[in-house]
C-alpha cells in the first residue's frame, strides 16, 4: 500500500486520504514512551486500523507537519515541575505538585511506583488514569528530590 | 455511600469544588430561565491543555458552558439548545479527552469543543449518555449533585478505606472490642502497673544493701534486704506472667472476634467489592492486619502506657534521690526523644525505598517461578538470573543504606548515655570521696546508676510509638472498611420467595456498566420460556458473560429490569432464588476437600446415593471410582490434581445434584479435548432436561440443540432465531462467526 497523506478536515479533525476520499482518523502510538513518533497505528472512528505508519519520515512534508501537531496535542501529559508535598495516607499516596499546566493534587495507590522512561524521566499514573511526567531526579529542586527519592532509582 | 462522604473525599483530594459553586447556581435563572440542572461536570483543561474551571451544565432544554474566572464569577457563557445537538464526538488522548459537540446540521462546525482530564471523564460521560439517549430518561434534578460527587469520588473510594476518621476515633473503636474481656484487661493492666512499680524496687534495695555492707549493718538487716530483693524478683516474675498471659490471650480473642466478623461480613458483600479490591488485599485484612491488631492490643497499648509511666516514675525517683544528679539525667530526655522521632522519620523514608526494591525482587520471583516452563522453553535462564541479580544488587545497596543509618544512630545514642553516665560520675565523684558537699553514699550512687540504666528502654518504646500507632490505625482502617461496606445489592424489605421456579426469564431494556462509563449491555430485551434452551453467542467482549451475571444477580442492571416468573429479580429473596439456579463455568472452581464434598457443596445432607447418581449422569462416576479413595479422595487446591475435563464433570455433577430450575452453562466445554468434550456434552444433555437453560459457547456447533440462539455484539442484541434461521441470514453476525469457524476447522483438517 503506498504511503498515504494526512490532511485536516474542515472541522479540524485529522484525516487520512484514502481511495474513497478523506476519512477521519485518530493515532495510536504503539510505543508511546520508547518510540512516540514511530510505529503509529492510524485508526478510524470504528477503531479499525487503516494504515500502519512505521516511520513518519515516509510521509510528505505537509503530512508530517499535520502529524506533528496532532501528536503534540494527543500525547500530552501533566509535566511536573516540583513536588511541594508527598505524603502517605491509608492506602493512598497523596501528591501535591506544580505542573506546567498549573498546580494539581492527585493520588496514587501505595504500590503504584513511578515508571522510569528511556529519557530518565518518570511516569506516574493516578487513580483516575491521568498521567504525570516527573523529570529525572537531578532536574528537580532539592526539596522535591528528597520527597521523590524513595520512590525511584 | 453517603453524599457527604463523597463530597469530603472530593474536597480533600481533588482540590476542585465538591458541588456546583453557589454563586454560579444563583446566576442560573438569568442564564437559562427556570430549567433545573439535570447533570453537571467540569471540563478542567483548555485548548492548550492548561488547567481551568469550565462547568458543563445539562438542563432539560439546554447545555450550558460556563467559564469561571479567579473570583468564582462566571464568564464566557455559551448556551446550546439540546434540540440542536446531534451527538458528542469523543477522542481519547494519552492523558485526557477531547469532545466536539456536533450540530444536527452536518455542514456546521462543531457547536463547542471541550478538553478534560481523565478525572472528569465519568461525570462527562454521564452527560454524554443523556445527551445522546434516544429516549431521554427522566432524571431527578436533585440527583445532579449526587451523580457528580459519586462519579468523581469513586476511584478514590475504591482505592482507599471507605471510612475516615482521626486516629483517636479509630483507636477508640478498636478498643471497644475489648469490652467482652474486661476482666482480662483489668488483671493484665493491674499486673503491668504493679510490675512497673516492682521494677523500681531492686535498684533501691541494692543501694541499701551496699550501704549496709559498707556501714557494717547487722547481718539480719542485710538478710532482710536480700529477702526483699528475692521477693520482689518472685513477684516481678509472677506479674510478668500474669500480664503477658492475660494480654496475649485477650489480644488473640479480640483478633479472633474481628477475623470472624470480617469474614462473615465479606460473605454478604457483592461481587463489585471483590472486583475492585485485590484478592491479596482482602486476604491480608483477614490475616496480617488482624495479627497486627493483636500485637497492638496485647502489647502496644500497655507498653506505651507503661513506658510513659516508667519514664515519669524514674524521673521522679531520680530527682527525689538526688536532684542534682537527677537533673543531669532528666534534662537530656526531651532531646533524646526528639532524636528518636527524627531517626524514625529518616528510617521510614529509606525503608520506603527498601520496600520498593524488595517488592521488585519478589515480583521477579512471582513472575518467573510459576512461568518457569516458559523461561526454559525460550532458553531465558541466563536473562532471568541476570534480572534477579540486578534486583538483588539493588536490594543490597538500599539495605546497606538502611544499616548504615541505624548502625550509626544506635551507637551514637549509646555513646550519649555513656556520656551522661560519665557526667554523673564526674559530678558525683567529689561527693562520694567527701571533697564536695552534699556527700552521697556509695549505695545511693549505685542505686542511681541502676535506675539510669533503666532509662533507655522506655525512651525507645515511646520513640517508636508514632510508628506503632500508625501501623495499628492503618490496619484498623482497612478492617473497618470491610465491616462498614454495605452490601452493594440492597435487599428490598418485602422479599418474595418462590419455592419452585417455573423458569421464565424476561429482560426489559436492560443496561449495565461496570464502571459507570462503558456500557457493557445496552437496552437488552428478551424473553425465555420455562424449559427453553437458549444459546448466547457473539464475539469476545459482546457482553454474554455479563448478561448471565445479571441473571444470577451478581450485579443489578444500571437501567431496566429482569423478571423471573413475572417478578422483578430485585424483589426475590436472593438466597432462595440462587439455590434454584445452577452454573457450570468454563473454569470450574473446586474447593480443597473430597470429591464428595465438592459435588455436595451447599447440600451437606445429600444422600450418598444421590451423589453417585449425579456423578453417573455427569459421566464422572467411572473416573472417580478409579481414584485411590474414590469419592473420599481429597483433591488439591482448586482441584489441581484433576484434569480440566474431570473438574468440569464434577462441577456438572454438582449442578445435577442441586437440580436447578434455571441452568447457566458458560463455555462449559471450551477448554477440553474432543473426547472429553463428547463426554461432557453427554453429561450436559442429561443436565439440561426440564430446565430453562442459557448456554454460552464459542463452538457454535455445540449449540445445535438450543431452541433459539441470541446473538450479542457490542453489548446489543443484534440477532435472534434458530441455528438454521440465523445461518440463512445474509451478512448476519452469526453466519459470519459460523463461516469463520468452519473455515478454521477445514484449515485445521487440511
Interface residues (C-beta under 8 A of the other chain):
Chain A: X10 X11 X12 X13 X26 X29 X32 X73 X74 X75 X76 X77 X78 X89 X90 X91 X92 X94 X99 X101 X102 X103 X104 X105 X106 X107 X109 X111 X113 X126 X127 X128 X129 X130 X131 X149 X150 X151 X153
Chain B: X13 X14 X15 X45 X49 X50 X51 X91 X92 X93 X94 X95 X96 X100 X109 X110 X117 X118 X119 X121 X155 X156 X158 X159 X160 X161 X349 X350 X352 X353 X356 X359 X473 X474 X477 X478
